[in-house]
Amino acid sequence: KHRRIRNGENYGGAMYYMEDYFKNKKRNTFGYVFAFVFTIMCLLNCFSMGCMIQSNAISDAFKEVLNVPAVTIGIIVSILSIIVFFFNGKKIFSLCEKLVPFVSIIYCFMCIVIIVLSYKKVPAVFEQIIKEAFSFDTVGAGAMGFLISKSIRYGTVRGLFSNEAGCGTSPIAHATSNTNSPAEQGCLGIIEVFIDTMLICTLTALVILLNQDKVIMQGESSIMIAFSAFFATLGEFSNIVLCICVFLFAFATIVCWGYYGKECIYFINKSEKAEKGFYFIYVVFVFLGAVISMESVWQIADFAIAVMTVMNLITLALLSKEVKEETFSHNKRALK
């Protein structure tokens, strides 16, 4: 709805509808400052969640499973990133674009196979989920956690890390679409969140719970919890497939967040030098993510995505009338 056109191509993002809303209210300066703060937070997230954490996931998987040194993975992922960002490596990105849906299907199929093979345990797992979610002790702990613990922070932020719903990043990608209907594109946004959270995350959780007696923590990487759960049923074969899955998922995310970051830089500084400078720094962070500890990086990512989400949801609430009108208009056209 609020996207722009640059060199014949669509672009946009949350910062633009933030700016537009306050501009319409004749608060231009406040609107720009509000959007600027959001953009800075998005850049922080770009370097942490979208870049370092992703390359670290690749590094952890290949280091623990195939004994590939973290430095080697860092160099490989950095070189691929350089090709995509500096040498117009559209073929590499196009390959990822085609492989990621295919690998997602394979991943879901593996999950379903494990669930089918362990079907006798499924009722007990669901009973455990329901019992522990609604037991008196858990409810009490949850109520206390709401006030004094990190449960809300970890639960909410990890959910946002998984699907980015509401934090304002996906509009940057959706703005590039060729559709003329914002509501239609919004429906696709809902579907992607459903696939990620309700399908892939739920299947992963079930696989882990079905094998909870065999799940082990290997090294310092939490990703290996999932690896060991798959290994318990499918054996060594699953480790190789999961390494490929992690690599494709994470590298596609690195490229995607590279684009997010570029658009954030463009909002602040529209020079080509600024864009190239960003990509250079971004690739350096890709390498660093593969070889250093992620504890402080997670803290930065948590802070940035929390601020982004609050700012974006405030703006969406203010724009709710416009969203409602656009949605009803689309529905009327669809019914005809």
PALUMDO-949659 format. One record per residue: y negated, x, z of N, C-alpha, C, CB in turn; residue in one letter. Coordinates in steps of 0.02 Angstrom, whole numbers, padded with zeros to 5 digits, always signed. Atoms other than C-alpha are relative to their C-alpha. Glycine has a CB too. Example, Ala and Ser with C-alpha at 12.3 -4.5 7.8 and 13.67 -1.06 7.14 Angstrom:
! residues 2
+00059+00045+00000+00225+00615+00390-00060+00045+00000-00001-00050+00062a;+00059-00042-00003+00053+00684+00357-00055-00039+00037-00023+00020-00071s;
! end
This chain:
! residues 336
+00060+00041+00000+00000+00000+00000-00063+00043+00000+00000-00046+00060k;+00059-00042-00008-00120+00141+00042+00008+00068-00034-00016+00010+00074h;-00012-00065+00032-00052+00280-00067-00055+00017-00050+00068+00001-00035r;+00047-00025+00049-00157+00385-00185+00037+00026-00062-00045+00056+00031r;-00030-00030+00060-00128+00461-00357-00032+00068-00011-00010-00046-00063i;+00023-00068+00012-00140+00648-00391+00038+00028-00060+00010+00046+00062r;-00031-00026+00062-00108+00721-00565+00052-00048-00028+00031+00068+00014n;-00045+00051+00027-00026+00558-00616+00060-00016+00043+00024+00023-00065g;-00056+00013-00044+00094+00558-00468-00023-00032+00065+00038+00066+00015e;+00016+00035-00063+00096+00447-00313+00010+00046+00059+00042-00063+00007n;-00009-00034-00064+00071+00521-00140-00034-00040+00054-00028+00074-00003y;+00030+00038-00055+00024+00457+00031+00033+00017+00065+00005-00075-00013g;-00029-00012-00066+00081+00441+00210-00039-00037+00054+00001+00074+00016g;+00030+00037-00056+00036+00372+00381-00073+00020+00010+00038+00013+00064a;+00069-00023-00013-00123+00478+00391-00050-00038-00045-00006+00075-00012m;+00045+00034+00046-00194+00383+00242-00012-00072+00021+00027+00002-00070y;+00014+00068-00022-00168+00208+00310-00035-00001+00068+00064-00041+00005y;+00040-00008-00061-00236+00269+00477-00074+00007-00018+00023+00060+00042m;+00068-00012+00022-00391+00332+00391-00030-00063-00031-00002+00058-00051e;+00025+00060+00034-00408+00175+00284-00016-00056+00049+00051-00025-00050d;+00012+00055-00047-00394+00055+00431-00067+00009+00035+00057-00003+00052y;+00062-00011-00038-00535+00134+00531-00060+00004-00047+00006+00065+00041f;+00054+00000+00050-00637+00159+00372-00023-00071-00014+00023+00035-00065k;+00017+00070+00011-00630-00028+00342-00036-00030+00059+00064-00040-00014n;+00035+00023-00061-00691-00051+00521-00066+00039+00010+00045+00008+00061k;+00061-00041-00001-00836+00067+00480+00000+00051+00057-00062-00045+00007k;-00007-00054-00050-00771+00201+00598+00032+00060-00036+00044-00022+00062r;-00027-00052+00044-00748+00337+00468+00019+00064+00038-00050+00016-00054n;-00012-00063-00035-00762+00487+00584+00060-00006+00046-00063+00020+00040t;-00057+00010-00046-00643+00416+00714+00065-00004-00040-00010-00064+00042f;-00059+00007+00042-00521+00369+00576+00026+00066-00024-00015-00044-00059g;-00022-00066+00024-00519+00545+00505+00028+00042+00057-00059+00036-00034y;-00023-00039-00057-00501+00625+00677+00069-00024+00023-00050-00004+00059v;-00064+00029-00019-00359+00505+00721+00055+00022-00048-00005-00078+00001f;-00049-00020+00052-00269+00542+00557+00011+00076+00002-00025-00021-00070a;-00005-00073-00004-00305+00729+00578+00047+00021+00056-00070+00032+00010f;-00044-00016-00057-00222+00735+00750+00073-00016-00018-00022-00039+00064v;-00068+00019+00022-00071+00642+00678+00028+00054-00047-00001-00069-00034f;-00022-00050+00050-00063+00769+00535+00019+00065+00034-00055+00012-00051t;-00016-00061-00037-00066+00917+00656+00067-00008+00036-00055+00017+00051i;-00064+00013-00034+00077+00839+00756+00057+00000-00050-00002-00068+00037m;-00051+00000+00053+00172+00811+00594+00017+00071-00022-00024-00042-00060c;-00011-00070+00017+00150+00995+00551+00042+00035+00054-00067+00037-00011l;-00039-00028-00055+00216+01044+00723+00073-00021-00006-00029-00022+00069l;-00067+00026+00009+00366+00933+00692+00034+00031-00061-00002-00075-00007n;-00025-00030+00063+00384+01006+00518+00032+00068+00014-00057+00006-00051c;-00025-00068-00014+00405+01183+00584+00057+00000+00052-00056+00044+00025f;-00052+00002-00052+00514+01132+00733+00060-00041-00022-00029-00028+00065s;-00056+00045+00015+00622+00980+00697+00024+00004-00072-00019-00071+00016m;-00018+00002+00071+00616+00984+00508+00022+00066-00029-00056-00026-00039g;-00013-00067+00028+00637+01171+00487+00047+00041+00045-00067+00037-00009c;-00038-00047-00042+00698+01279+00632+00064-00032+00027-00044+00023+00058m;-00059+00032-00029+00816+01153+00711+00054-00011-00054-00018-00067+00032i;-00048+00010+00055+00896+01118+00541+00035+00065-00018-00036-00029-00061q;-00032-00064+00017+00925+01301+00497+00043+00025+00057-00054+00053-00018s;-00041-00019-00058+00990+01328+00674+00067-00038-00001-00038-00014+00065n;-00062+00039+00004+01118+01188+00648+00048+00031-00051-00015-00073-00019a;-00041-00033+00051+01180+01273+00489+00029+00065+00029-00041+00015-00064i;-00021-00065-00029+01186+01441+00579+00055-00009+00052-00060+00035+00031s;-00049+00012-00052+01281+01371+00728+00068-00019-00029-00024-00055+00048d;-00063+00023+00030+01411+01284+00620+00038+00057-00032-00014-00055-00051a;-00034-00054+00036+01449+01434+00510+00019+00058+00046-00044+00025-00057f;-00015-00055-00047+01443+01558+00655+00061-00017+00041-00060+00013+00046k;-00056+00019-00043+01563+01461+00766+00065-00012-00038-00018-00062+00039e;-00059+00019+00037+01683+01403+00631+00025+00056-00046-00013-00062-00041v;-00020-00050+00050+01682+01541+00499-00020+00071+00019-00029-00018-00066l;+00021-00067-00024+01611+01687+00601-00050+00034-00046+00061+00044+00008n;+00053-00028+00042+01466+01709+00480-00060+00017+00044-00020-00050-00058v;+00057-00018-00043+01324+01805+00566-00061-00044-00012-00019+00073-00011p;+00059+00044+00005+01167+01703+00602-00052+00029-00048-00031-00010+00070a;+00049-00033+00044+01059+01831+00511+00017-00013-00073-00003+00076+00013v;-00022+00012+00070+01163+01809+00352-00018-00071-00021+00076+00011-00006t;+00017+00070+00016+01143+01619+00359-00075-00008-00008+00026-00047+00055i;+00073+00004+00004+00957+01639+00392-00026+00026-00066-00032+00040+00057g;+00021-00029+00064+00937+01750+00238+00017-00047-00058+00033+00069-00010i;-00023+00044+00055+01039+01633+00126-00043-00063-00005+00073-00020+00010i;+00039+00062-00001+00946+01475+00179-00073+00015-00019+00003-00034+00069v;+00069-00019+00017+00778+01565+00165-00008+00012-00075-00021+00063+00039s;+00003-00014+00072+00816+01626-00012+00003-00065-00040+00058+00046-00021i;-00004+00065+00034+00867+01450-00066-00066-00038+00007+00059-00042+00028l;+00064+00033-00011+00707+01383+00012-00055+00030-00043-00020+00004+00074s;+00050-00034+00043+00602+01513-00081+00007-00023-00072+00009+00077+00004i;-00012+00023+00069+00683+01462-00246-00028-00070-00010+00075+00002-00017i;+00023+00070+00006+00645+01278-00214-00076-00004+00003+00031-00043+00055v;+00072+00008-00011+00466+01301-00152-00044+00042-00046-00015+00017+00071f;+00044-00046+00038+00402+01448-00254+00020+00006-00074+00002+00068+00031f;-00022-00009+00069+00506+01448-00413+00025-00065-00032+00055+00052-00003f;-00014+00066+00029+00517+01262-00447+00075-00012-00007-00035-00007-00068n;-00073+00006+00003+00701+01257-00402+00024-00072+00003+00031+00038+00057g;-00018+00071+00001+00721+01076-00450+00075-00011-00008-00037-00035-00056k;-00072+00008+00010+00902+01105-00500+00037+00002+00066+00027+00055-00047k;-00032-00004-00066+00948+01156-00323-00012-00064+00039-00027+00061+00040i;+00016+00061-00036+00857+01007-00249+00036-00060-00031-00075-00011+00001f;-00034+00055+00035+00930+00892-00381+00075-00001+00018-00008+00007-00076s;-00070-00005-00020+01104+00956-00336+00010-00028+00069+00023+00074-00003l;-00004+00027-00069+01073+00918-00151-00007-00076-00002-00055+00031+00044c;+00014+00071+00005+01005+00748-00199+00062-00039-00022-00057-00013-00049e;-00061+00033+00025+01168+00707-00289+00058+00009+00049+00019+00029-00069k;-00057-00015-00044+01286+00789-00164-00004-00035+00068+00005+00074+00010l;+00007+00029-00067+01214+00718-00002+00030-00070+00006-00073-00002+00019v;-00033+00066-00005+01263+00535-00037+00076+00006-00005-00026-00047-00054p;-00072-00010+00009+01434+00594-00096+00033+00027+00063+00014+00048-00059f;-00027-00031-00061+01462+00702+00058-00005-00050+00058-00039+00065+00017v;+00007+00051-00052+01399+00559+00169+00059-00048-00002-00066-00039-00008s;-00057+00045+00008+01536+00448+00098+00064+00034+00025+00008-00020-00075i;-00059-00038-00023+01667+00585+00128+00000+00003+00077+00000+00071-00030i;+00005-00005-00073+01603+00606+00307+00020-00066+00033-00072+00019+00021y;-00017+00066-00028+01614+00419+00342+00075-00015-00009-00042-00055-00034c;-00072+00011+00013+01788+00414+00263+00041+00038+00051+00018+00023-00072f;-00036-00039-00050+01846+00554+00379-00003-00034+00068-00030+00071+00005m;+00007+00035-00064+01778+00458+00528+00046-00061+00003-00073-00023+00009c;-00042+00061+00002+01868+00299+00474+00074+00019+00005-00014-00039-00066i;-00070-00024-00004+02031+00396+00449+00019+00015+00073+00010+00063-00044v;-00013-00016-00070+02019+00462+00627+00005-00063+00043-00055+00046+00028i;-00001+00063-00038+01980+00289+00696+00065-00039-00014-00061-00044-00019i;-00062+00035+00018+02128+00214+00601+00060+00034+00033+00009-00002-00077v;-00057-00037-00029+02247+00352+00659+00002-00007+00076-00005+00075-00018l;+00003+00007-00074+02188+00325+00839-00013-00072+00020-00055+00046+00029s;+00017+00071-00009+02180+00135+00827+00021-00027+00069+00032-00042-00054y;-00024+00024-00065+02277+00112+00990-00052+00014+00055+00066+00033+00018k;+00050-00018-00051+02134+00196+01086-00065-00039-00008-00014+00075-00003k;+00065+00032+00015+01994+00094+01004-00019-00053+00051+00002-00031-00069v;+00019+00050-00051+02001-00056+01124-00022+00032+00066+00058-00048+00013p;+00017-00033-00064+01996+00061+01274-00069+00034-00005+00053+00053+00018a;+00065-00033+00009+01846+00155+01201-00056-00052+00005-00003+00036-00068v;+00051+00053-00004+01747-00006+01176-00006-00028+00070+00016-00056-00050f;+00001+00023-00069+01797-00062+01349-00039+00049+00044+00072-00009+00028e;+00035-00052-00037+01734+00103+01417-00076-00003-00013+00026+00070-00018q;+00071+00005+00018+01569+00086+01322-00034-00058+00036-00009-00007-00076i;+00029+00060-00031+01538-00091+01385-00001+00006+00076+00040-00063-00022i;-00005-00005-00073+01596-00056+01562-00053+00048+00028+00070+00025+00020k;+00048-00050-00025+01488+00100+01583-00072-00019-00016+00016+00068-00030e;+00068+00021+00018+01338+00020+01497-00026-00053+00048-00003-00026-00072a;+00022+00057-00040+01337-00133+01610+00025+00001+00072+00023-00063-00033f;-00023-00004-00069+01415-00073+01772-00060+00005+00047+00047+00060+00010s;+00054+00000-00049+01311-00087+01931-00028+00071+00009+00024-00027+00067f;+00022-00069-00011+01306+00102+01956-00043+00024-00058+00060+00046+00009d;+00037-00024+00059+01249+00134+01777-00067-00035-00006+00042-00013-00064t;+00063+00037+00003+01118-00003+01781-00049+00028+00051+00011-00076+00013v;+00044-00028-00052+01050+00067+01944-00026+00068-00021+00037+00006+00066g;+00020-00067+00022+01049+00244+01874-00050-00005-00058+00061+00041-00021a;+00046+00009+00056+00966+00181+01716-00069-00021+00022+00028-00052-00048g;+00065+00023-00026+00830+00092+01814-00038+00058+00031+00010-00056+00051a;+00032-00058-00030+00796+00249+01914-00021+00050-00053+00047+00033+00051m;+00015-00048+00053+00804+00354+01757-00063-00019-00038+00058+00004-00049g;+00060+00024+00035+00670+00246+01678-00062+00027+00034-00001-00077-00003f;+00059-00020-00038+00553+00300+01816-00004+00075+00012-00001-00035+00066l;+00005-00068-00025+00602+00476+01866+00039+00052-00040+00024+00002+00069i;-00040-00050+00034+00723+00559+01744-00020+00010-00072+00073-00019+00003s;+00014-00015+00070+00726+00624+01567+00038-00045-00048+00016+00073-00015k;-00044+00041+00042+00840+00485+01504-00038-00033-00057+00033-00053+00042s;+00039+00032+00053+00704+00393+01409-00022+00051-00051-00061-00037+00030i;+00022-00052+00046+00638+00554+01336+00055+00020-00048-00025+00062+00039r;-00054-00024+00042+00806+00613+01274+00028-00055-00044+00056+00030+00042y;-00028+00056+00039+00871+00443+01220-00045-00019-00058+00011-00059+00044g;+00047+00023+00051+00715+00390+01126-00013+00055-00052-00065-00022+00031t;+00018-00054+00045+00669+00559+01053+00058+00021-00044-00026+00059+00039v;-00058-00018+00042+00846+00599+00995+00013-00054-00051+00062+00012+00044r;-00006+00054+00048+00851+00428+00914-00049+00009-00057-00010-00067+00033g;+00051-00012+00051+00689+00467+00823+00018+00061-00042-00068+00011+00033l;-00021-00059+00037+00758+00637+00776+00052-00018-00052+00028+00053+00048f;-00053+00021+00045+00905+00550+00696-00026-00039-00060+00051-00040+00037s;+00018+00045+00056+00818+00416+00593-00075-00003-00016+00022-00070+00017n;+00073-00003+00012+00628+00447+00606-00033-00069-00002-00014+00037-00065e;+00028+00068+00003+00602+00258+00626-00061-00006+00044+00053-00051+00021a;+00061+00014-00037+00424+00221+00675-00045+00059+00014+00017-00030+00064g;+00041-00058-00017+00361+00400+00691-00051+00017-00055+00043+00060+00014c;+00051-00008+00052+00266+00394+00526+00012+00053-00052-00064+00014+00031g;-00014-00052+00050+00353+00529+00424+00025-00029-00066+00050+00049+00028t;-00031+00027+00061+00454+00424+00302-00051-00030-00049+00051-00052+00018s;+00048+00024+00049+00297+00342+00226-00023+00054-00049-00060-00028+00036p;+00019-00054+00046+00258+00513+00151+00048+00002-00059+00000+00069+00037i;-00050+00001+00054+00421+00503+00053-00003-00065-00039+00070+00009+00029a;+00000+00065+00033+00412+00317+00016-00061-00009-00046+00002-00056+00051h;+00061+00006+00041+00236+00335-00054+00009+00027-00070-00057+00036+00034a;-00011-00031+00067+00306+00436-00200+00040-00046-00047+00036+00066+00008t;-00043+00044+00040+00413+00289-00262-00039-00031-00058+00030-00055+00044s;+00031+00031+00059+00379+00203-00427-00009-00076+00007+00042+00015-00062n;+00005+00072-00009+00389+00027-00356-00073-00021+00011+00043-00023+00059t;+00067+00028-00011+00234-00083-00354-00002-00045+00061-00024-00038-00062n;-00004+00043-00058+00293-00180-00202+00012+00040+00064+00057-00052-00009s;-00009-00035-00064+00263-00099-00031+00055-00031+00043-00065+00001+00038p;-00051+00034-00041+00373-00231+00051+00071+00016-00024-00011-00076-00002a;-00066-00017+00028+00518-00194-00066+00021+00070+00021+00000-00005-00077e;-00014-00068-00022+00505-00009-00026+00014+00002+00075-00058+00046-00018q;-00011+00004-00072+00494-00053+00158+00070-00022+00018-00049-00047+00031g;-00070+00022-00011+00662-00143+00145+00049+00058-00008+00017-00057-00048c;-00042-00059+00009+00739+00018+00080-00004+00046+00061-00020+00038-00064l;+00009-00039-00061+00666+00106+00231+00042-00026+00057-00073+00001+00020g;-00042+00030-00052+00755-00017+00345+00074+00016-00012-00011-00077+00001i;-00070-00014+00017+00919+00011+00253+00019+00072+00018+00013-00012-00075i;-00016-00071-00015+00909+00201+00273+00009+00011+00075-00055+00047-00027e;-00008-00005-00073+00885+00182+00462+00066-00031+00021-00059-00036+00036v;-00064+00033-00016+01033+00062+00469+00059+00046-00016+00007-00066-00038f;-00055-00044+00021+01147+00182+00373+00006+00059+00048-00010+00024-00072i;+00000-00059-00042+01096+00330+00479+00023-00016+00071-00070+00031+00003d;-00012+00014-00070+01101+00249+00651+00062-00043+00012-00059-00033+00030t;-00054+00048-00013+01218+00100+00644+00066+00022-00031-00019-00068-00026m;-00062-00020+00033+01343+00178+00525+00021+00071+00020-00008-00005-00076l;-00020-00070-00010+01346+00369+00532+00002+00020+00073-00046+00046-00038i;+00001-00020-00071+01294+00392+00714+00053-00037+00041-00070-00014+00029c;-00051+00038-00036+01409+00253+00776+00070+00027-00015-00005-00075-00019t;-00065-00028+00018+01558+00323+00680+00011+00067+00034+00005+00007-00076l;-00006-00066-00033+01522+00497+00749+00014-00009+00074-00065+00040-00010t;-00010+00012-00072+01511+00429+00927+00072-00023+00013-00050-00052+00026a;-00068+00025-00010+01677+00338+00907+00051+00056-00007+00016-00055-00050l;-00046-00057+00009+01763+00495+00841+00001+00044+00063-00021+00041-00062v;+00005-00042-00060+01700+00594+00991+00033-00034+00060-00074+00016+00016i;-00029+00036-00057+01749+00459+01117+00076-00008-00006-00032-00068+00007l;-00072+00006+00010+01921+00437+01040+00036+00066+00016+00015-00020-00072l;-00030-00066-00013+01951+00624+01066-00033+00034+00060-00006+00044-00062n;+00039-00029-00055+01851+00647+01226+00041+00046+00045-00030-00055+00042q;-00042-00043-00041+01999+00725+01315+00012+00068-00032+00067-00033+00014d;-00011-00063+00036+02006+00861+01181-00065+00034-00021+00044-00012-00062k;+00065-00027+00021+01820+00888+01151-00018+00058+00045-00054-00054+00003v;+00022-00059-00037+01758+01059+01202-00067+00024-00025+00053+00057-00005i;+00065-00029+00018+01591+01147+01202+00013+00072-00020-00052-00005+00059m;-00013-00068+00024+01605+01302+01095-00067+00037-00006+00037-00001-00069q;+00063-00036+00001+01469+01430+01125-00055-00042+00032-00020+00020-00072g;+00057+00037-00027+01296+01358+01158-00020-00058-00046-00060+00046+00010e;+00018+00049+00051+01298+01238+01011+00030-00069+00015+00022+00024-00069s;-00025+00068-00012+01310+01052+01046+00032-00030-00062-00057-00045+00024s;-00029+00026+00062+01355+01023+00863+00076+00010+00000-00031+00035-00062i;-00071-00015-00001+01526+01096+00903+00039-00054+00038+00012+00068+00031m;-00035+00056-00032+01566+00943+01010+00030-00044-00054-00049-00041+00045i;-00025+00041+00056+01581+00843+00849+00054+00037-00038-00058-00020-00048a;-00050-00040+00037+01675+00984+00762+00068-00002+00036-00024+00073-00007f;-00063-00001-00037+01806+00992+00900+00033-00068+00001-00012+00025+00072s;-00028+00068+00002+01827+00802+00898+00035-00012-00066-00055-00052+00011a;-00032+00007+00065+01864+00804+00712+00062+00044-00005-00050+00017-00057f;-00056-00047+00002+01976+00956+00730+00061-00026+00037-00022+00068+00029f;-00056+00025-00041+02081+00869+00863+00047-00045-00040-00027-00037+00060a;-00041+00045+00040+02142+00743+00734+00017+00027-00069-00035-00067-00007t;-00009-00020+00070+02119+00820+00562+00016+00074-00009-00061-00016-00038l;-00017-00071+00006+02144+01005+00599-00053+00042-00034+00064+00007-00037g;+00046-00049+00029+02064+01156+00514-00037-00026-00060+00038+00063-00018e;+00032+00028+00060+02026+01059+00355-00068-00032+00016+00046-00052-00032f;+00062+00034-00018+01893+00958+00446-00058+00048+00012+00011-00043+00062s;+00053-00049-00014+01798+01114+00500-00036+00022-00064+00029+00061+00035n;+00029-00021+00064+01772+01170+00319-00044-00055-00029+00055+00019-00050i;+00038+00056+00028+01716+00997+00262-00063-00012+00040+00044-00064+00000v;+00059+00012-00042+01599+00977+00411-00053+00055-00009+00020-00003+00073l;+00048-00054+00015+01520+01148+00376-00040-00016-00063+00037+00068-00007c;+00033+00019+00063+01482+01089+00199-00048-00058+00012+00053-00019-00054i;+00043+00058-00017+01414+00924+00267-00063+00022+00035+00039-00050+00043c;+00057-00023-00039+01302+01011+00393-00049+00038-00044+00023+00044+00059v;+00043-00040+00043+01237+01133+00263-00041-00045-00046+00042+00048-00042f;+00035+00044+00048+01193+00996+00137-00050-00045+00035+00049-00042-00039l;+00045+00044-00037+01119+00876+00265-00061+00039+00024+00037-00032+00060f;+00054-00038-00029+01016+01011+00349-00047+00030-00052+00028+00055+00045a;+00043-00031+00052+00956+01099+00191-00042-00053-00036+00043+00038-00051f;+00038+00055+00031+00906+00933+00111-00058-00020+00046+00045-00061-00014a;+00053+00016-00048+00807+00897+00271-00054+00053+00000+00030-00008+00070t;+00049-00055+00003+00724+01069+00263-00047-00009-00060+00036+00068-00004i;+00040+00010+00061+00667+01034+00084-00046-00060+00007+00046-00008-00061v;+00039+00061-00009+00610+00858+00128-00059+00012+00046+00045-00056+00027c;+00055-00014-00047+00508+00917+00277-00049+00050-00028+00029+00025+00067w;+00046-00045+00035+00437+01055+00170-00051-00040-00040+00038+00048-00046g;+00046+00044+00037+00364+00918+00061-00047-00037+00047+00040-00052-00043y;+00043+00033-00050+00301+00824+00215-00056+00047+00021+00042-00022+00062y;+00050-00049-00022+00215+00982+00274-00052+00015-00053+00035+00064+00020g;+00047-00012+00055+00138+01014+00104-00052-00056-00005+00037+00008-00067k;+00046+00057+00004+00063+00840+00103-00048-00001+00060+00039-00066-00003e;+00044-00006-00058-00005+00867+00279-00054+00052-00012+00040+00017+00064c;+00048-00053+00016-00087+01028+00223-00051-00025-00051+00036+00063-00027i;+00045+00027+00051-00159+00938+00071-00051-00047+00030+00040-00036-00055y;+00047+00045-00033-00237+00808+00185-00057+00038+00033+00037-00044+00052f;+00050-00041-00035-00327+00947+00280-00038+00045-00048+00035+00042+00054i;+00030-00049+00046-00359+01072+00141+00033-00007-00068+00007+00073+00027n;-00028+00017+00065-00336+01028-00042+00006+00060-00048-00042-00054-00032k;-00005-00059+00043-00331+01207-00108+00072+00020-00012-00040+00059+00030s;-00067-00023+00017-00178+01279-00194+00021+00058+00045+00004+00021-00074e;-00015-00056-00044-00190+01435-00085+00028-00024+00067-00063+00043+00011k;-00023+00028-00064-00168+01330+00071+00073-00023-00005-00044-00059+00022a;-00068+00024+00011-00010+01252-00002+00049+00058-00003+00004-00041-00065e;-00044-00059+00005+00066+01421-00048+00006+00036+00067-00026+00048-00053k;-00001-00031-00066+00018+01491+00122+00046-00037+00047-00070+00004+00029g;-00044+00042-00042+00106+01346+00208+00073+00015-00017-00016-00075-00010f;-00069-00011+00020+00265+01372+00107+00025+00068+00023+00007-00006-00076y;-00019-00067-00022+00266+01558+00148+00017-00001+00075-00056+00051-00014f;-00012+00005-00073+00252+01523+00336+00062-00042+00014-00062-00030+00036i;-00057+00046-00010+00379+01383+00322+00066+00037-00011-00005-00059-00049y;-00061-00038+00014+00511+01498+00245+00014+00050+00056-00005+00036-00068v;-00009-00045-00057+00482+01624+00385+00031-00037+00059-00068+00032+00021v;-00027+00040-00055+00516+01487+00511+00072-00023-00014-00045-00061+00013f;-00070+00017+00018+00674+01437+00416+00046+00056+00023+00006-00010-00078v;-00040-00058-00021+00740+01613+00447+00003+00005+00076-00028+00065-00031f;+00002-00005-00073+00683+01617+00629+00044-00052+00033-00072-00006+00025l;-00041+00054-00029+00769+01451+00663+00073+00017+00002-00010-00063-00039g;-00072-00017+00003+00937+01525+00614+00020+00052+00052+00017+00025-00069a;-00018-00058-00041+00927+01672+00733-00025-00002+00072-00026+00062-00032v;+00026+00001-00069+00834+01619+00892+00022-00063+00037-00077+00004-00001i;-00018+00057-00042+00865+01499+01037-00047-00059-00014-00003+00019+00074s;+00038+00060+00018+00808+01320+01012-00030-00038+00059+00044-00046-00038m;+00022+00039-00058+00764+01267+01190-00075-00016-00003+00015+00038+00064e;+00072+00012+00003+00575+01289+01175-00019-00037-00063-00038+00067+00003s;+00014+00035+00063+00579+01228+00994+00012-00075+00008+00045+00028-00057v;-00013+00071-00013+00658+01064+01051-00057-00032+00039+00066-00008+00038w;+00055+00027-00041+00518+01042+01178-00061-00015-00044-00019+00049+00056q;+00056+00011+00047+00387+01062+01041+00013-00061-00044-00012+00063-00044i;-00019+00056+00043+00480+00941+00928-00004-00067+00037+00070+00010-00028a;+00002+00061-00040+00498+00812+01068-00072-00022+00011+00035+00012+00067d;+00070+00016-00012+00312+00821+01109-00034-00026-00063-00037+00061+00026f;+00034+00018+00063+00254+00811+00928+00023-00068-00024+00014+00052-00053a;-00025+00064+00027+00367+00666+00878-00020-00058+00045+00076+00002-00009i;+00022+00052-00046+00319+00569+01035-00072-00020-00014+00008+00023+00073a;+00071+00014+00014+00132+00585+00998-00006-00036-00067-00041+00065-00001v;+00002+00032+00066+00160+00541+00814+00020-00073+00003+00046+00038-00049m;-00026+00068-00003+00260+00387+00857-00049-00047+00034+00067-00001+00038t;+00050+00042-00035+00132+00320+00981-00059-00015-00046-00025+00036+00064v;+00057+00009+00045-00010+00347+00857+00017-00046-00059-00024+00068-00026m;-00020+00041+00057+00087+00270+00713+00011-00073+00019+00063+00029-00032n;-00014+00068-00021+00145+00118+00811-00065-00038+00018+00047-00001+00060l;+00065+00031-00014-00033+00085+00871-00032-00024-00066-00047+00049+00036i;+00030+00017+00065-00093+00088+00690+00037-00058-00033+00000+00060-00045t;-00039+00054+00030+00050-00023+00630-00014-00066+00035+00075+00017+00004l;+00017+00062-00035+00009-00149+00766-00068-00026-00024-00002+00013+00077a;+00067+00020+00024-00173-00150+00708+00004-00027-00072-00048+00060+00003l;-00008+00021+00070-00112-00173+00528+00052-00056-00008+00021+00060-00043l;-00055+00049+00002+00015-00308+00574-00016-00060-00045+00015-00025+00070s;+00019+00056+00043-00082-00445+00484+00012+00018-00073-00074-00019+00011k;-00009-00023+00069-00080-00344+00324+00075+00006-00017-00035+00068-00011e;-00072-00006+00010+00106-00307+00344+00031-00069-00010+00033+00037+00060v;-00026+00068+00004+00142-00491+00372-00016-00032-00068-00029-00043+00057k;+00020+00029+00065+00044-00545+00218+00038+00030-00058-00075+00009-00010e;-00036-00035+00054+00126-00414+00108+00073-00021-00002-00006+00076+00010e;-00071+00019-00005+00300-00461+00170+00011-00071-00026+00025+00006+00072t;-00006+00069+00022+00274-00648+00144-00011-00006-00075-00050-00045+00037f;+00014+00001+00072+00202-00617-00029+00061+00025-00039-00061+00043-00016s;-00060-00027+00033+00354-00512-00076+00057-00051+00002+00022+00066+00033h;-00055+00049-00007+00475-00643-00009-00009-00060-00047+00003-00024+00072n;+00014+00055+00045+00391-00780-00110+00017+00019-00072-00074-00021+00005k;-00016-00024+00067+00405-00676-00269+00075+00007-00009-00035+00068-00013r;-00073-00010+00005+00587-00635-00231+00036-00067-00007+00025+00037+00062a;-00032+00066+00003+00631-00819-00207-00008-00033-00068-00029-00046+00054l;+00012+00027+00067+00555-00863-00375+00047+00032-00052-00073+00010-00020k;
! end
